[in-house]
Structure formats: C-alpha cells, structure tokens
C-alpha cells in the first residue's frame, strides 16, 4: 500500500507542476500559441477526463521512474524466483545496502537524466514530425525535464 501511495503522490506532483508551468503567466500563453490550442478548444473539452488521463499517464511514468531511481530494484530482479539462487542473498544485500542512495537528491538526479535524455527527445521527435517550433519543444519537453526530477525525488525519498 505504501508503494502505491508514493507512486500516486509522484504522479500528482506532475499535475501541480503542470498547473504552474502551463499557467498563462509562465509558459501557458506561449504554449497555446505554439501548439495552436485556443481558449475555446480548451473550454470545449472534458477537463475532468483530461486531468484523469494525465494523472493515469503520470502514474505510468512514476512506475518507470521507480525502477530508474531505486537501484536496489536491479538486485531484486536479478535474484528473485531464479532457480538455484539462495533467497538469503537478496535479504543480506538489502540489509547491507537497502538504504544506499535513497535520497530525494539522488532520485531527482536520475529523474533529471530521464527527463533530459528520454522525455525531451521523445517530445522533440514528435515535434519534428508535427512541424512544431523549437519553442513548443522546449516548453513541452522542458516540462518533463523539470517534472521528472520532482517525481524521481519523491519516489527515491519515500520508497
């Protein structure tokens, strides 16, 4: 249960960053212009469904970040349920190193790396084929470069 709550908090943090990032006083007005989104189009959509889907997608991202920011996940996957591997190996490892690198800063570092070297390029490739501007790419991709460190920090600190 604790794990799910932390992942939900991480996902929720992406919505909070989005409320600030896409605020008209920050990048919202520029993003609307560069993406071709109008106020009428926003008002005509189902905001509750949009927010729910954004939250679900952010939850999926949190699950992936979980495996990137918690190094002990690799030890677990390398030893659990493998025939012939003594289960005490993982237990001993976790007793010795389970809390190693489990800080907000460490998770934020790996989240930043994921945002910069994975999320930004994904947004960038789509933007190239959609013929979007570099401003759009930097705003939409930059959101993830800022959001992933927060999500990763939350996961690494409280898992």
Short mmCIF file of the C-alpha atoms (twelve columns), coordinates in Angstrom:
data_MODEL
# 
_entry.id   MODEL 
# 
loop_
_atom_site.group_PDB 
_atom_site.id 
_atom_site.type_symbol 
_atom_site.label_atom_id 
_atom_site.label_alt_id 
_atom_site.label_comp_id 
_atom_site.label_asym_id 
_atom_site.label_seq_id 
_atom_site.Cartn_x 
_atom_site.Cartn_y 
_atom_site.Cartn_z 
_atom_site.pdbx_PDB_model_num 
ATOM 1   C CA . UNK A 1   0.000   0.000   0.000   1 
ATOM 2   C CA . UNK A 2   2.818   2.377   0.870   1 
ATOM 3   C CA . UNK A 3   4.360   1.900   -2.570  1 
ATOM 4   C CA . UNK A 4   1.117   2.751   -4.357  1 
ATOM 5   C CA . UNK A 5   0.650   5.897   -2.252  1 
ATOM 6   C CA . UNK A 6   4.154   7.130   -3.073  1 
ATOM 7   C CA . UNK A 7   3.604   6.457   -6.781  1 
ATOM 8   C CA . UNK A 8   0.270   8.299   -6.625  1 
ATOM 9   C CA . UNK A 9   1.933   11.258  -4.876  1 
ATOM 10  C CA . UNK A 10  4.642   11.278  -7.529  1 
ATOM 11  C CA . UNK A 11  2.008   11.267  -10.276 1 
ATOM 12  C CA . UNK A 12  0.050   14.031  -8.547  1 
ATOM 13  C CA . UNK A 13  3.182   16.181  -8.373  1 
ATOM 14  C CA . UNK A 14  3.240   16.241  -12.190 1 
ATOM 15  C CA . UNK A 15  -0.193  17.880  -12.173 1 
ATOM 16  C CA . UNK A 16  0.980   20.501  -9.691  1 
ATOM 17  C CA . UNK A 17  3.989   21.342  -11.836 1 
ATOM 18  C CA . UNK A 18  1.703   21.495  -14.880 1 
ATOM 19  C CA . UNK A 19  -0.626  23.981  -13.167 1 
ATOM 20  C CA . UNK A 20  2.348   26.298  -12.681 1 
ATOM 21  C CA . UNK A 21  4.260   25.530  -15.909 1 
ATOM 22  C CA . UNK A 22  1.274   25.967  -18.213 1 
ATOM 23  C CA . UNK A 23  -0.129  28.972  -16.343 1 
ATOM 24  C CA . UNK A 24  -0.573  31.924  -18.743 1 
ATOM 25  C CA . UNK A 25  1.863   33.952  -16.612 1 
ATOM 26  C CA . UNK A 26  4.582   31.317  -17.055 1 
ATOM 27  C CA . UNK A 27  4.577   29.352  -20.362 1 
ATOM 28  C CA . UNK A 28  0.847   28.821  -20.962 1 
ATOM 29  C CA . UNK A 29  0.281   31.666  -23.400 1 
ATOM 30  C CA . UNK A 30  3.358   30.835  -25.474 1 
ATOM 31  C CA . UNK A 31  2.497   27.116  -25.420 1 
ATOM 32  C CA . UNK A 32  -1.055  27.827  -26.625 1 
ATOM 33  C CA . UNK A 33  0.257   29.942  -29.495 1 
ATOM 34  C CA . UNK A 34  2.916   27.406  -30.497 1 
ATOM 35  C CA . UNK A 35  0.606   24.389  -30.213 1 
ATOM 36  C CA . UNK A 36  -2.372  26.013  -31.895 1 
ATOM 37  C CA . UNK A 37  -4.614  25.452  -28.875 1 
ATOM 38  C CA . UNK A 38  -7.245  28.130  -28.286 1 
ATOM 39  C CA . UNK A 39  -9.236  29.055  -25.191 1 
ATOM 40  C CA . UNK A 40  -12.373 27.871  -26.988 1 
ATOM 41  C CA . UNK A 41  -10.826 24.479  -27.678 1 
ATOM 42  C CA . UNK A 42  -9.811  24.128  -24.039 1 
ATOM 43  C CA . UNK A 43  -13.252 25.130  -22.777 1 
ATOM 44  C CA . UNK A 44  -14.909 22.775  -25.255 1 
ATOM 45  C CA . UNK A 45  -13.095 19.721  -23.930 1 
ATOM 46  C CA . UNK A 46  -13.847 17.489  -20.975 1 
ATOM 47  C CA . UNK A 47  -11.370 18.864  -18.410 1 
ATOM 48  C CA . UNK A 48  -12.173 16.164  -15.844 1 
ATOM 49  C CA . UNK A 49  -11.353 13.398  -18.335 1 
ATOM 50  C CA . UNK A 50  -8.241  15.240  -19.487 1 
ATOM 51  C CA . UNK A 51  -6.966  15.586  -15.913 1 
ATOM 52  C CA . UNK A 52  -7.802  11.964  -15.102 1 
ATOM 53  C CA . UNK A 53  -5.929  10.694  -18.154 1 
ATOM 54  C CA . UNK A 54  -2.971  12.998  -17.431 1 
ATOM 55  C CA . UNK A 55  -2.873  11.565  -13.905 1 
ATOM 56  C CA . UNK A 56  -3.028  7.960   -15.166 1 
ATOM 57  C CA . UNK A 57  -0.223  8.596   -17.663 1 
ATOM 58  C CA . UNK A 58  1.833   10.278  -14.928 1 
ATOM 59  C CA . UNK A 59  1.270   7.204   -12.752 1 
ATOM 60  C CA . UNK A 60  2.695   5.036   -15.550 1 
ATOM 61  C CA . UNK A 61  5.714   7.343   -15.723 1 
ATOM 62  C CA . UNK A 62  6.108   7.043   -11.942 1 
ATOM 63  C CA . UNK A 63  6.251   3.259   -12.236 1 
ATOM 64  C CA . UNK A 64  9.054   3.511   -14.801 1 
ATOM 65  C CA . UNK A 65  10.906  6.118   -12.741 1 
ATOM 66  C CA . UNK A 66  10.640  3.804   -9.737  1 
ATOM 67  C CA . UNK A 67  12.886  1.284   -11.498 1 
ATOM 68  C CA . UNK A 68  15.299  4.024   -12.600 1 
ATOM 69  C CA . UNK A 69  15.784  5.784   -9.267  1 
ATOM 70  C CA . UNK A 70  15.797  2.795   -6.879  1 
ATOM 71  C CA . UNK A 71  18.984  0.885   -7.677  1 
ATOM 72  C CA . UNK A 72  18.017  -1.997  -5.418  1 
ATOM 73  C CA . UNK A 73  15.318  -2.920  -7.966  1 
ATOM 74  C CA . UNK A 74  18.060  -4.404  -10.138 1 
ATOM 75  C CA . UNK A 75  19.286  -6.629  -7.323  1 
ATOM 76  C CA . UNK A 76  15.745  -7.788  -6.713  1 
ATOM 77  C CA . UNK A 77  15.120  -8.671  -10.349 1 
ATOM 78  C CA . UNK A 78  18.492  -10.440 -10.582 1 
ATOM 79  C CA . UNK A 79  17.787  -12.787 -7.673  1 
ATOM 80  C CA . UNK A 80  14.052  -13.285 -7.119  1 
ATOM 81  C CA . UNK A 81  12.490  -16.551 -8.259  1 
ATOM 82  C CA . UNK A 82  15.562  -17.744 -10.104 1 
ATOM 83  C CA . UNK A 83  16.045  -21.480 -9.695  1 
ATOM 84  C CA . UNK A 84  19.139  -22.292 -7.693  1 
ATOM 85  C CA . UNK A 85  19.629  -18.783 -6.256  1 
ATOM 86  C CA . UNK A 86  19.645  -18.683 -2.466  1 
ATOM 87  C CA . UNK A 87  16.939  -16.178 -1.362  1 
ATOM 88  C CA . UNK A 88  19.133  -15.066 1.533   1 
ATOM 89  C CA . UNK A 89  21.440  -13.363 -0.981  1 
ATOM 90  C CA . UNK A 90  18.875  -10.629 -1.622  1 
ATOM 91  C CA . UNK A 91  17.977  -10.384 2.064   1 
ATOM 92  C CA . UNK A 92  21.642  -9.938  3.018   1 
ATOM 93  C CA . UNK A 93  22.170  -7.411  0.236   1 
ATOM 94  C CA . UNK A 94  19.117  -5.397  1.261   1 
ATOM 95  C CA . UNK A 95  20.178  -5.457  4.918   1 
ATOM 96  C CA . UNK A 96  23.571  -4.077  3.932   1 
ATOM 97  C CA . UNK A 97  22.681  -1.724  1.083   1 
ATOM 98  C CA . UNK A 98  18.887  -1.277  1.094   1 
ATOM 99  C CA . UNK A 99  19.026  2.390   2.070   1 
ATOM 100 C CA . UNK A 100 22.031  3.309   -0.063  1 
ATOM 101 C CA . UNK A 101 21.353  6.204   -2.443  1 
ATOM 102 C CA . UNK A 102 17.766  6.559   -1.183  1 
ATOM 103 C CA . UNK A 103 17.555  10.346  -1.007  1 
ATOM 104 C CA . UNK A 104 15.442  12.984  -2.682  1 
ATOM 105 C CA . UNK A 105 18.529  14.419  -4.379  1 
ATOM 106 C CA . UNK A 106 19.602  11.096  -5.819  1 
ATOM 107 C CA . UNK A 107 16.117  10.406  -7.171  1 
ATOM 108 C CA . UNK A 108 15.957  13.936  -8.571  1 
ATOM 109 C CA . UNK A 109 19.290  13.401  -10.349 1 
ATOM 110 C CA . UNK A 110 18.066  10.244  -12.048 1 
ATOM 111 C CA . UNK A 111 14.719  11.867  -12.773 1 
ATOM 112 C CA . UNK A 112 16.538  14.778  -14.408 1 
ATOM 113 C CA . UNK A 113 18.563  12.365  -16.529 1 
ATOM 114 C CA . UNK A 114 15.348  10.579  -17.583 1 
ATOM 115 C CA . UNK A 115 13.660  13.896  -18.379 1 
ATOM 116 C CA . UNK A 116 16.587  15.292  -20.343 1 
ATOM 117 C CA . UNK A 117 17.693  12.165  -22.199 1 
ATOM 118 C CA . UNK A 118 14.381  10.351  -22.633 1 
ATOM 119 C CA . UNK A 119 11.291  12.559  -22.281 1 
ATOM 120 C CA . UNK A 120 12.688  15.645  -24.032 1 
ATOM 121 C CA . UNK A 121 13.884  13.639  -27.055 1 
ATOM 122 C CA . UNK A 122 10.506  11.846  -27.288 1 
ATOM 123 C CA . UNK A 123 8.713   15.201  -27.304 1 
ATOM 124 C CA . UNK A 124 11.335  16.557  -29.706 1 
ATOM 125 C CA . UNK A 125 10.944  13.753  -32.243 1 
ATOM 126 C CA . UNK A 126 7.172   14.135  -32.224 1 
ATOM 127 C CA . UNK A 127 7.532   17.901  -32.561 1 
ATOM 128 C CA . UNK A 128 9.825   17.496  -35.582 1 
ATOM 129 C CA . UNK A 129 7.323   15.351  -37.467 1 
ATOM 130 C CA . UNK A 130 4.404   17.526  -36.381 1 
ATOM 131 C CA . UNK A 131 6.333   20.563  -37.656 1 
ATOM 132 C CA . UNK A 132 6.200   22.248  -34.249 1 
ATOM 133 C CA . UNK A 133 8.501   25.104  -33.324 1 
ATOM 134 C CA . UNK A 134 11.581  24.882  -31.135 1 
ATOM 135 C CA . UNK A 135 9.643   26.978  -28.571 1 
ATOM 136 C CA . UNK A 136 6.990   24.306  -28.395 1 
ATOM 137 C CA . UNK A 137 9.635   21.603  -27.998 1 
ATOM 138 C CA . UNK A 138 11.402  23.466  -25.213 1 
ATOM 139 C CA . UNK A 139 8.173   24.212  -23.351 1 
ATOM 140 C CA . UNK A 140 6.605   20.750  -23.677 1 
ATOM 141 C CA . UNK A 141 9.883   18.869  -23.245 1 
ATOM 142 C CA . UNK A 142 11.146  21.271  -20.595 1 
ATOM 143 C CA . UNK A 143 8.080   20.479  -18.523 1 
ATOM 144 C CA . UNK A 144 9.276   16.872  -18.277 1 
ATOM 145 C CA . UNK A 145 12.869  17.910  -17.590 1 
ATOM 146 C CA . UNK A 146 11.511  19.805  -14.566 1 
ATOM 147 C CA . UNK A 147 8.812   17.296  -13.572 1 
ATOM 148 C CA . UNK A 148 10.785  14.044  -13.718 1 
ATOM 149 C CA . UNK A 149 13.311  15.160  -11.077 1 
ATOM 150 C CA . UNK A 150 10.482  16.001  -8.686  1 
ATOM 151 C CA . UNK A 151 8.770   12.679  -9.362  1 
ATOM 152 C CA . UNK A 152 12.032  10.746  -9.024  1 
ATOM 153 C CA . UNK A 153 12.946  12.576  -5.827  1 
ATOM 154 C CA . UNK A 154 9.602   11.747  -4.236  1 
ATOM 155 C CA . UNK A 155 9.922   8.085   -5.181  1 
ATOM 156 C CA . UNK A 156 13.523  7.717   -4.046  1 
ATOM 157 C CA . UNK A 157 12.974  9.558   -0.755  1 
ATOM 158 C CA . UNK A 158 9.842   7.764   0.406   1 
ATOM 159 C CA . UNK A 159 10.011  4.253   -1.074  1 
# 
